[in-house]
């Protein structure tokens, strides 16, 4: 993974706005309609080509395919792994799992809040097997072709952690959650290795280390969540990435990609020590939303291993405010002051298209204005941290 050697590099968290025709095709497929595979694939290929070029034009250094082909960052797995299918029991349990403690505290907000996805969660109904690598192969080929034309500094592709899939693909088959997590880790090995071997950075999305404590495991204490869930999930992840080079992987932690109270979020200092046990080089964390913007001060007191890179979110992914580049530069500077300028990459709190929805949280045009502000802020920070060399 490239470091910020002579200037602050920029990246984001993976998902970006999808073209409306592609959204329509994906939603129709997810709701059971028959979709011509070649029509969908043509839309995906075109969308990836365009979104990679737009990232480079906006000043993003480390780009992704925008998750163009995926209905969400987790549930796309059902098209590649056997043993997963729509099930009314999963849909009902999925609704309960998404109830966070802040939603219980503010029921009037909860009544107004839109759901994560326009499609109900599927269930695990049988033994998991990675049965179809063709969709994965197409995703890798599309990103490789688009990157070859746009020539970004580097490219990454996302895949979910084993732990987060327990939240979005409801277990209706395995006898225990522990057995389910192990089975998930075993099938995810295929994606992890393929992404790294294709020459891309692997980003592992792990909101199970943050957001899940607030909703899926709201009945546990913080200490119980840390010892029983977070430690177990990191151990499963490490088993799944065993043998892969740490410097080709990064881990994303978030507290739920929604504009809301977040009054019961786990502080970053209560989870980052366990996250650092993951055998990856870089860590993407929410750092711009108003419940976590202050936590850079707390990280000063944490022992951050010398071989780790931080990717703090310096723009928010849930609001249509466009951050001022000077604010972006200030936020970058805070983290550079903690770990050094070469160990900070400027990022985004979470994805702009976490799940395919007809009404996104952030308007498409504003997403690109925010990413341009990210790049401009990184350029300002670079001049401060490197002087004339970064100009």
N, C-alpha and C positions, 0 to 999 in steps of 0.2 A: 504494500500500500504506500502510495506517495505521501511524503510528509511535506509540511509547509516550509520548505528549505529557504526560499528567498522572498516569499510572500505568503499571505494567508490564502490557502485554498478554500474553495466553496463546494458544497454538496447539498443534498436534501435527504428526504427519508424514503423516497421510492415512488409513491403513487402521485400521479399528476392528472389534470383534467383530460378526460377522454372525449373524442368527437361524439356528437349527438347520434349519428347513425350507428356508431359502434355500441354506445350505451343501449340503444334500442335492441340491437341484435343480442347482446349479452343478456339483458333482462328477459327477453322472450325465451331464450334458451333455458335460463334458470327457472322459469316458470313452466317449463315443460313443452314449449312449442317446438316444432320441427324447424331447424335452421339449416340451410345449406352450408356445409362445412367449408366449401371453397369461398363462398361469399364472406363468411366470418373471417377466414384466414386472410383474405385480401384486405379487408378493413383493418385488421390488426397490423399487418405488415406496413400498410400506408401510415397508420397512426404512430407506430414506433419510429419509422423514418422521420416523420415530421416532429415528433416530440423530442427526439435526441437533437435534431438541428436547432430547435427552439431553445433548448437548455444551453447549448454552446453559445448561441447568439445572445442569450441573457447574461452570460458571464459565469455560468456554472462549470466548474472544473471536472468534478466527478459525477457523471450522469448515470441515469438508469433508463430502462425501457418504459418508465412511467406506469408499469403494471397494466399495460393496455389490454392484455388478453384476459385479465382476471376479474371475476365478479367481486371478489374482495381479496385481501391479502392472506386470508386463511382458507375460505371455503372452496377456492379453485381446486384444492387437493382432491375433492370428490370426483373430479373428472379423470384423475390419474391413478387413484388408489381404490382397489376393490374393498368391499366391506362398508362402504359409506353410501347412504341413500336418504332421500326425504322421508320423514317419519313424523306423524302428529305428536308423538311423545317427545321427540327432540325439540319440536317447535315450542311446545308448552314449557319445557324445562329451560330452553334457551331464553324465553322471555323473563323468567325468574332470575337467571344468572346475570342478566344485564341490569338488574336493579341495584344501583349503588347506594351506599349509605348517605351520600349527599342528596340523592333523590328522595330518600325516606325523610330526611330532615326538611326538605323543601318540596312538599307534595304539589304545590301549585305550579312550581317549575316542572316537576315530573310529568304533569298532565299535558304540558305544552311541548315537551321535548319530542323530537322526531326519533324514530328508531334508527339503529345503526345501519340497517340495510333494508332494501325494499323486498328482500327475499328471506323466508324463514330459514333458520339454521337446520342443516341436515344432521343425521345421527350415524354413529358407528353401529352397524347392525350385524357385523360378521368379522372374521379374521381379516386384518389389514394386510394387503399385498400391493406393492408398487407394480402395477400391471401394464401401464401404457406410458412409455417414455417419449412418444411422438410429440405430444404437446410441449413438453420440456425442451425437446430438440428444436422445435420450431421457434420457441421463445429465444433460445440461445442464438439461433441463426439470424433472427430478425435484429437482435441487439448488435450482433457482430457486424452485420452488413451496414446498419445505420451508423455505428461508431467508426467504421472504416471510411465513411463519407464525411462525417462531421468532425472527426479527429479531436475528441475531447482528451483531456489529460489522462483520464481513466474512466472505467465504466463499472457499475455494480448491478447486481440483481438480488432481489429479496426472496426470502423463504421464511416460513413461520418456525418458531421454536416448538419443540414437542409440547411444552407446557401450555402455550396459548391455544393449541388445537383442542385441548380438553374443554375449553370454554366455548368454542365456535362449532365444534363437531361433537355433539353430545354422546357420551358413552352409553350405549344400550346393550353392550355385548360382553365386555371384559369384566371379570369378577371383581376387580378392584381398580381404583384410579391409578395405583402404582403400576399394575400390569398394563393398563392402557397407555400410560406415559412411555413405558418401555417399548411397546409395540409401535407407537408413533415415532419414537426416536429411530427405530430400526428402519422404517420406511423412508423417513426424511433423509437418511444417509445418502440415498440415491440423488436427491436434488442437490444437497450440499456439495457432494463430490463433483457432480457434473458442472455446477456453476464455477467452481474453482478451476477444474481442469479445462474449462473453456477459456480461461484467461481473465475472468471477471473477479471483482471483489464480491464475496458473499456477505450480504447483510442478513442477519438473523433477527427477525422481529419478535421481541420478547416482552410484550405488555403484561405477561403473566407475572413478571417481577414487580410491577407497579400497579397497574390498573386492577388486576385481578384480586388484589387484597381488598379493594373497596367494594367489589360486587360479588364475584364468584365465591370468595372466601370471607365474606363479611361477618360470618359467625365466629371466626377465629380471632384471637388476640394478635397483636403485632408479632410478639415473640413466637407464637405458635405458627403463624404464617411463615416467618423466617426459617424456622427449624424444620417444619414438616413439609412445606410446599416449595419455597424458594431454593433451599439446599437440594432437595430432590430433583427439581427441574433443571438446575445447573448441572448436576451429576449426569442426568439423562442427556443433556445437550452435549456435554464433553464426550460422552460415549459415542454420540452420533458424529462428531467432528474429529474423532481420533485419527491421527495420521495426516490431517490437513494442516498446512502451514498457517500459523497464527497471523502472520502479516498479510494474509489474503482474506481476512475475515473481520467483520465488525458486528457489534451487538447493539440493537436499538431497544431502549426502555422507555415506556411512556405511561401516563396516568389516565389514559382514555382521551381519545381525540374528539372532544366535544367542548363547546362553550357552555360552562356550567359552574356551580359553586366550588367543586373540588375541595370542600372543607375537610374531607376525611382522607385525603391523599397521604400515602406513606411518604415521609420526608426522604429525599435522596440519600441522606446520610444513614438511613436505616436499611438501605438495600444495596448500596453501591459496593460495600465490602464483599457481599456474596456474589454480586455480578462480576467483580474482578477475578473471581475464581474460574470464570469461563476462559477457555484457552484461545482467546481471540486478542487481536492487537488494539482495536479501537472501540470506543463506547459512545454511542449517540444517546443524548439525554434531552428531555424537555428542559429548557432553561429560559424561555421567553414568556410563557404564560404567567399571569399575575400571581398564581399560587406558588410558583417555583422560581421566579426571577431573582429572588433574594438569596437562593441557596449557594451561589458562587462563594459567598462569605463562609458558609459552613464547610464547603469542600476544602478550604484552607487547612482545616483541622484533620482531614482524612489523609491516610497514608496511600497516596496514589503511586502504584509501581512505576518505576522509571521507564519501563518498556511499553507503557500504555499511551494511546493517543485519545484525546477527548474531542468529541464532535458535539458541542453544545448547540441547542436550537437557539438561534439569535433572531429568528422571526417566528411568529405564531402561525399555526396552520388552521385556526378555527375562527379567525376574525377578518373582516374586510378592511380593517385599518392597514395602510401601507406604512411600514416602519420607516422612520427617517434614517438615511444611511449613517448619520453621525451616531444615532442610538445603536445601530448595528455595530459600528466600530467600537463604541464604549463597551458593549457586551463582549465582544471578542477580546478586548484588552483585559477585561477582568480575568478571563480564563488563561490568557497568555501569561498573566502575572502569577498564576498558580503553578502551571506546569511548564512554562516556557513557550515561546512563539512557534517553535518548530513542532510542538506536540498538540497544536490546536488546529482543527479544520472547522470552518464556519458552516453550520447546518440549519435545519428547520426542525421545529418541535415534533411534527409528525407528518403524515401524508396528506395531500390535498384531495386524493381520491381513494381513501381507504376502502370504501365499498362503492360499487356502481349505484348511483342514485340519480333520479331525474332532476332533483333540486340540490345541487351541491352547497356546502356551507359557505364556501368562498367562490365568488364569481370567477369564471375562467380568466378573464382579462386581468383581474386583480392578482391572481396567482402569479402571472408573469411580471406584473409590476413589483410584487413583493420579492421575487427572485432577482430582478434587476437591482432592487435596493440592497439585497444581500450581497451581490457582487460589488456594488459601489461602496458599501460599508466595509467590505473586506479590503478593498483597495485603499481606503482611508486608513484603516488599521495597519495595513502593510507599511504605509509611509511613516506612520508613527513608530512602528516596531523595527523597521529596517532603514528608515531614512531614505536618502536619494536612491539607494540601490533598488528599492521597490517601485520607484516612480516610472 
